[in-house]
Amino acid sequence: MAKIIAGVSCSHVPAIGAAIDNGKTEEPYWKRVFSGFDKSKEWMAQAKPDVVIAIYNDHASAFSVELIPTFALGCAAEFPPADEGWGPRPVPVVKGHPQLASHIAQSVILDEFDLTIVNKMEVDHGLTVPLNLMFGSPKQWPCPVIPLAVNVVMFPPPTGHRCFMLGRAIRKAVQSFPEDLRVVVMGTGGMSHQISGPRAGLINSKFDGAFLDNLTKDPQKLVRMPHVEYMREAGAEGIEMVMWLVMRGALDDKVNETYRFYTVPASNTAVGHIILENKARARRTRRPSSARGKLRPAAKTRRKRAAKRRRAAAQGAKHRDVVRSK
């Protein structure tokens, strides 16, 4: 049976991709951004997912105002990088997982989510930049990726509640897939930013921090957040953060926050990143060898109290025997 082992979310700023492609990652401005993902790449290398389900938004590469699907699931065998105006990014072709993608489509649609099934699609920086941040710049991406595009560009975008419940439906679909696969769900976009209008350049670090806190501890608070609050607090493009709720919905109610990173700005955007693991999975992780075989302080206290109760019980029994003999 397939299982979702973790959720990852990160920003997909196009300038990050340009910095990678033009060899600027070690420049002081960009180094502070990329150094925040060093631990993330280490974590991903250790996690070794068999498949990544990547939640992202298209930027008029695969879709346009002529065709605006709310949710579009990529079921193809591969997804080439899109030409966003200066040629395709020099990144590997994204290899899909048609079997799992088709299974998700069937399961989710029967759960009454009306997905658009896409059998031919190019993917832009919304997808490829997060792959770079989590996997580096390999010659081939280390695992298949299933793209799920969400409309957060044209009104109306889906609500946070709808995105969260889609994540729940995806989890159910993955768990019913018969092949033994380790799956990571990746939410992308945001954080606070606005690229045009009188508030261009807006960044709200306080809102972003609270969003990250609630993503771990109280996702239902985010699920109830209306579009207008994203617009007011995080800027016009901050609505992209509803895609992080698809990732969160695919996880258990209780999760461990494995890693968090936040910096401002990258271009004109706040960069946020978080790795969440299900608590059940964390409990199954073996403790380091130095810790195994040693009782923690609380365990030692419980053992001493149990021994004391046994001694008291034994003394009580001996006293009763003496009384009866008399």
Helices and strands as residue ranges (DSSP letters): E 3-10, H 14-21, H 28-34, G 35-37, H 38-47, E 51-56, E 71-74, E 78-79, E 94-95, H 98-110, E 116-118, H 125-135, E 145-150, H 160-175, E 182-188, H 205-217, H 219-223, H 227-234, G 236-241, H 242-249, E 255-266, E 269-278, H 279-284, H 297-325
